């Protein structure tokens, strides 16, 4: 209240233009207007301060700094009568003025929603779908640390750690290695937007939803897109790929390593050599496979590689590691046109991540500080365990799950064991069952997420994901028990 009073005290005794004191009558008038605004805004504390000052003015009290205490004591008795007088005057004689002022003063007319006033509730569930997966307490704790500024030196150190961690999990020495502020889709768009210009040819291998997405993204930014299409679960031979590259002469060829919509882990060996032979960049999506299946960016001549944080990397969704080799950087930084996205422009992002050799990093956007904390910790978990151990464990738990599914009489969607994605297992929908009813039953009675197909695989498969923190045989047993319970209790059609 003292601070509030001082504000109005200074106003009441301030000098006007060129040091002249404002006339007392004008001062009182100005204070009336202030009181009116505050009254309309229902700010009682400030109203009281104005009333005290008005009372002092009406009572003739002098108000130099040394007499503030006396002003309070002498004016308090006048506060309530003056307030009542002002209220009566405004109500009786100033209705038009009130209406005009009411229209000019911003006021919240929409009340707070009842739902947002309730405490946040999020159920505890077993996320045994294609992602996101459950996050270990260690990484949740890292994300919950107090945030720091996104341009602080300590934040740059954390970003440097993340860069080194990504280089490890990608098995690359590429300097142009960063984490996107966004999900895997952000990295997908970043790769296409920066390496392709309008009118250039792009070749996309489609055997599930992710190839479809990349094709649409490239078309939206004006590329000439050529599609190689297989049904979900199908894969492309190196011969087929080379024939298509020779025919369409693309600047970029896209392939999904871990096609989670079908449960396929596509072979990569030799494809990078084909792309180099034909002066084509090789872009690979490892969102669902990284950490669960081997990938070697440098050895396999992959020019651009990206992934997401929310699957085998153990972290919450919201960050997406991506790396560009020298071939990709040469194409990226010798464009004739600017990338269609400012946010995803690697000219700026390379500086933000300290990859451009400049002595200072310049503000580009506010990165997800807490998300970077979590990503850094998730990379530490994998580094401590070792990539080879992570690959081995995902393969062993997947094999254990395969045996259990076959014991239940279920059919695995990908017949070739070596082509199955270790992190996401797909099963053919059992005959006679409604797959939606099965999944709803599992969610309701077991608090467990499994999912159906996605994109072209909808109605063809059910998907079980055991990756990262969830990659344990005990979780496989829980998933098998839930499936067996659903098969027993859900109605099977006579057909």
Steps between C-alpha positions, in 0.01 A plus 500: 500500500792731571632451146155563356462811708839636394399473136194716551678728745759583233222555248306729731806715570676478166594804299340561167646621170827700544504439876176682579268348758164388364206699629341334804160484331645329194693260725185394681323459168782279374484291815125459455565358153760261640261389768232446240724270292600303803144474623395356167783249516395407858852558635413576862857552626576768244157658551581542868828672417325743266234569760764574763671743266167661414420529867829670563435746218150580624618546858773743396779283640844577369681196367878538488700180546557566872121513560394170338426339836291793610317492166394142559369569847310814403363367172383161612193646673397666174558192283163335536286816471687613193468157340126502563472853361691408187293185450178698538618769261600246237180306531273804485667729250758303298317203348592597141864547603498163675366332189768656284774410744362148541527447126856633497630288786607145415300251704494120502152397397575128464527330841779256586411153373402263779718224356818705527428581865507132589831332590688339212434127473687255279445126541783255548507276192725242342596647165553181300416658165729641230591803712533700703623248753515532877780726624732386781499703825859613446409677176177643642707643786743657253215664313362636826817691592471881524531649154776734392511749214519349154796729420692448823853356476389204712225426249750506216709245691198273532431540127863409429454186711186415304686542172771258612238254623318509166826442316545187712153353447516584126857368478619809314768768518281757324548849637152606380316307769218657703167429668188659355252681724207274414402140436636273228284684248707814567818317401324348198398843373839651584676237287276554197468880526875556519624260232229529234401802293177550303498304174770253604442125479445297818464121518305354794474134600150441639415182691307662782392839628838673534585485134157645429570788737835587344349490152228745604748731673722510190201566273380784723830682461496457121719196437440257215423185701535146368365211706614140534209319666466166677217374717561532875769256602662491157862596444708623208798320353814699424446420133153655505634807674786549256270464200269768642790733580636462146157570354395803705842652582393635839699738718366313803393139567297424813472168682348405837729275700241419767152508344293488818165491321587154364767379743772478233872566545626573148851396390729798438833350390606603149233765445729786599754380242230505230406857591862619489550335166209702358570826690189465714464569873385208717248596773405241764225507766595312820234638736370154595825306464784703648637332812308181422662394171853563370561802276836645399469842337859537382573138411173465307551829314180657627500871419217611729371306800236595753305348787258592780548516875191310615565138407810292568682815614283499819427876497167685482383618156614840377860479377636342184870429434619553142840494327628615159829387347724717281320401178167607647651824636641589159156463344332674792721808514529557125132548426359745250192560716442523873335205678124538526517489881681759711475287815663202326761697305833330570688823427362626831476170686863416428602819681258441790664160552856628454560304181590785263839597640386845610633633833154598630157340487218730393140472616281310254221349709439396859593135525313257729736527796334229710475276195872539440566406864305179447665423166846551644419257785352243262816508290702450819293191586570343161868596513536336842328185380672494162337487157586134446333404827189702408476330160550157660234552765238622254566198279473254793179648642344512153583131444345416838185689400486322163492159670225607737285639219536180300404297809176701510433396140566848361675561168790741469445746216862504375585137413877549464651518847800705385269772361299546818540827687618407853331799666152464344349158435203467266251215509235423242152570634367165624216358293152576625599778739440872487845648563356817650307298759812305593706816552221675692466201731874497569499871579194479724594190698880517499578873464721402210543664163538291187395640165365407161661584168584846373445643154497218244527230769173591675279191522796273423700486824511551874823646638689429822797720591760398759781752469745689716389495866215260413729247335475229768378140494268572794324759283476247218327264744257775601419571136447132424272458802291800395468367146398155623238658727360708214483203264311306767246767591438690175230361275613319191279528193361175360634594157 
